[in-house]
């Protein structure tokens, strides 16, 4: 749906998901947009990083997200605060 929005409007869509199962569910649409040169900004909230040693953290906190997404991404960044998110978004530049 995000890719379709980008194609119809000419505006890069923003896809917001959670880490873990959330990001793994959107790898295929991200890959499709990437291979068809449709710009897309993907924000994955990793609020489980601090609980990686717990059962919930092991399920939701996937430390290998960069490895999973690198073949279908042009650029990736990590923000640990709202201020850092603003800086990272500026580094990413236009989609």
C-alpha positions as CSV (number, residue, x, y, z in Angstrom):
1,X,0.0,0.0,0.0
2,X,2.8,2.4,0.8
3,X,4.5,1.7,-2.5
4,X,1.2,2.4,-4.3
5,X,0.8,5.7,-2.5
6,X,4.3,6.7,-3.6
7,X,3.6,5.8,-7.2
8,X,0.3,7.6,-7.3
9,X,1.3,10.8,-5.6
10,X,5.0,11.0,-6.4
11,X,5.6,11.6,-2.7
12,X,7.8,9.1,-0.9
13,X,5.6,7.2,1.6
14,X,6.5,6.7,5.2
15,X,6.1,3.2,6.6
16,X,6.0,2.9,10.4
17,X,6.3,-0.5,12.0
18,X,7.7,-2.2,15.1
19,X,10.9,-4.2,15.3
20,X,10.9,-8.0,15.3
21,X,7.8,-9.4,13.6
22,X,6.7,-6.0,12.4
23,X,9.8,-5.4,10.3
24,X,10.0,-8.9,9.0
25,X,6.4,-8.6,7.7
26,X,7.4,-5.6,5.6
27,X,10.6,-6.8,4.1
28,X,8.9,-8.0,1.0
29,X,7.1,-4.7,0.3
30,X,10.4,-2.8,1.0
31,X,12.2,-5.1,-1.4
32,X,9.6,-4.6,-4.1
33,X,9.8,-0.8,-3.7
34,X,13.6,-1.0,-3.8
35,X,13.8,-3.1,-6.9
36,X,11.3,-0.9,-8.7
37,X,13.1,2.3,-7.6
38,X,10.2,3.6,-5.5
39,X,11.6,5.8,-2.7
40,X,10.3,4.9,0.7
41,X,11.1,6.0,4.3
42,X,10.8,3.1,6.8
43,X,10.7,3.8,10.5
44,X,11.0,0.7,12.8
45,X,10.5,1.3,16.5
46,X,12.7,-0.9,18.4
47,X,11.4,-0.5,21.9
48,X,12.5,-4.0,22.9
49,X,16.3,-3.5,22.6
50,X,16.6,-3.1,26.4
51,X,14.8,-6.4,27.0
52,X,16.8,-8.5,24.5
53,X,17.7,-11.0,27.3
54,X,14.0,-11.6,28.2
55,X,11.7,-13.9,26.3
56,X,9.7,-10.9,24.9
57,X,12.9,-9.2,23.9
58,X,14.3,-12.3,22.1
59,X,11.1,-12.4,20.0
60,X,10.8,-8.7,19.3
61,X,14.3,-7.4,19.4
62,X,16.1,-8.8,16.4
63,X,19.7,-7.5,16.5
64,X,20.3,-8.6,12.9
65,X,17.8,-6.1,11.4
66,X,20.6,-4.4,9.5
67,X,21.7,-7.7,7.9
68,X,18.1,-8.5,7.0
69,X,17.4,-5.1,5.4
70,X,20.8,-4.2,3.8
71,X,20.1,-6.0,0.5
72,X,16.9,-3.9,0.0
73,X,18.0,-0.6,1.5
74,X,19.9,2.4,0.2
75,X,20.7,3.9,3.6
76,X,20.0,3.0,7.3
77,X,20.4,4.9,10.5
78,X,19.7,4.4,14.2
79,X,18.3,7.0,16.6
80,X,18.2,6.7,20.3
81,X,16.3,9.9,21.1
82,X,13.9,12.3,19.4
83,X,16.7,14.7,18.8
84,X,18.8,11.9,17.2
85,X,15.8,11.0,15.0
86,X,15.7,14.5,13.6
87,X,19.5,14.4,12.9
88,X,19.2,10.9,11.3
89,X,16.2,12.0,9.1
90,X,18.3,15.0,7.8
91,X,21.2,12.6,7.1
92,X,18.9,10.3,5.1
93,X,18.0,13.2,2.9
94,X,15.3,13.1,0.3
95,X,14.1,9.6,-0.3
